[in-house]
Amino acid sequence: MCSLCGVLGGNEHWTDAAVRPGVFTRNHASPERRRERAERVRAANEMLSAFGLILSDWQGTSFVLSTRTGKSEIIEDLGHLWPGAEKLVGRPCDPLDVAFVSRMEARHDD
């Protein structure tokens, strides 16, 4: 999808909501939706920092994935996050890699 189509209202992605009350729910209140989206961005940034990347919300419709040097890419939804990350850093970015998971767990053990 081109970036303009994403801005004009692309399809919703499964990461946008869950059925459990209080956990990324489909709230009708705009402030609650923004809060949930911000929490997803925060969680993604915790992982992406290991690769030198930063994710930011863009108008509540897309995301901007950036390197520390300013190279960036617009991604439609979180389903495109890891392929976009690999494209920007030029190497595999596997969030399920055993060593990566161990590093993330160690950060939370402190």
C-alpha positions as CSV (number, residue, x, y, z in Angstrom):
1,M,0.0,0.0,0.0
2,C,1.3,3.5,-0.8
3,S,1.7,5.9,2.1
4,L,-1.2,8.1,0.9
5,C,-3.7,5.2,1.0
6,G,-2.5,4.4,4.6
7,V,-3.2,8.0,5.6
8,L,-6.6,8.0,4.0
9,G,-7.7,5.0,6.0
10,G,-6.1,1.7,5.3
11,N,-7.5,-1.6,6.7
12,E,-7.4,-2.2,10.5
13,H,-4.7,-4.6,11.7
14,W,-5.2,-7.2,14.4
15,T,-2.8,-5.4,16.7
16,D,-5.2,-2.5,16.9
17,A,-7.5,-4.3,19.4
18,A,-8.0,-7.3,21.5
19,V,-11.2,-8.8,23.0
20,R,-10.0,-8.7,26.7
21,P,-11.5,-5.7,28.5
22,G,-8.9,-3.1,29.4
23,V,-6.2,-4.5,27.2
24,F,-6.0,-2.8,23.8
25,T,-9.8,-2.8,23.5
26,R,-11.8,-1.2,20.8
27,N,-12.9,1.8,22.9
28,H,-15.1,4.3,21.4
29,A,-13.5,7.1,23.4
30,S,-10.8,8.8,21.3
31,P,-8.5,9.5,24.3
32,E,-8.6,5.8,25.3
33,R,-7.7,4.7,21.8
34,R,-4.8,7.2,21.7
35,R,-3.6,5.9,25.1
36,E,-3.6,2.3,23.9
37,R,-1.8,3.2,20.7
38,A,0.8,5.1,22.7
39,E,1.3,2.0,24.9
40,R,1.9,-0.2,21.8
41,V,4.5,2.3,20.5
42,R,6.2,2.4,23.9
43,A,6.4,-1.4,24.0
44,A,7.7,-1.6,20.5
45,N,10.4,1.1,21.2
46,E,11.6,-1.0,24.2
47,M,12.5,-3.8,21.7
48,L,13.5,-1.6,18.8
49,S,16.1,0.3,20.9
50,A,18.3,-2.9,20.7
51,F,18.5,-2.3,17.0
52,G,19.0,1.4,17.2
53,L,15.5,2.2,15.9
54,I,12.7,4.4,17.1
55,L,9.0,4.1,16.3
56,S,6.6,7.0,16.5
57,D,2.9,7.4,15.8
58,W,1.9,9.3,12.7
59,Q,-1.5,10.9,12.9
60,G,-3.0,7.9,14.5
61,T,-3.1,6.1,11.1
62,S,0.4,4.9,10.5
63,F,3.8,4.8,12.1
64,V,7.2,6.2,11.3
65,L,10.2,3.9,11.9
66,S,13.5,5.7,12.1
67,T,17.2,5.1,12.7
68,R,19.2,7.3,15.1
69,T,20.7,8.9,12.0
70,G,17.3,10.0,10.6
71,K,16.7,7.4,8.0
72,S,13.0,6.6,8.2
73,E,10.2,4.6,6.7
74,I,6.4,4.9,7.1
75,I,4.8,1.6,8.0
76,E,1.1,1.0,7.8
77,D,0.7,-1.1,10.9
78,L,2.6,-3.1,13.4
79,G,2.5,-6.2,11.1
80,H,5.0,-4.4,9.0
81,L,7.3,-3.4,11.8
82,W,10.0,-6.1,11.7
83,P,10.3,-6.2,7.9
84,G,10.7,-2.4,8.0
85,A,13.3,-2.7,10.7
86,E,15.3,-5.2,8.7
87,K,15.2,-2.9,5.7
88,L,16.4,0.1,7.6
89,V,19.2,-1.6,9.5
90,G,20.2,-3.9,6.6
91,R,20.3,-7.1,8.7
92,P,17.9,-9.5,10.3
93,C,15.9,-8.3,13.3
94,D,14.3,-11.3,14.9
95,P,12.3,-10.5,18.0
96,L,12.0,-14.2,18.7
97,D,15.7,-14.9,18.6
98,V,16.7,-16.7,21.9
99,A,19.6,-14.3,22.6
100,F,17.4,-11.2,22.0
101,V,14.6,-12.6,24.2
102,S,17.2,-13.2,27.0
103,R,18.5,-9.7,26.7
104,M,15.0,-8.3,27.0
105,E,14.2,-10.5,30.0
106,A,17.5,-9.4,31.7
107,R,16.5,-5.7,31.3
108,H,13.3,-6.4,33.2
109,D,15.1,-8.4,36.0
110,D,16.9,-5.3,37.2
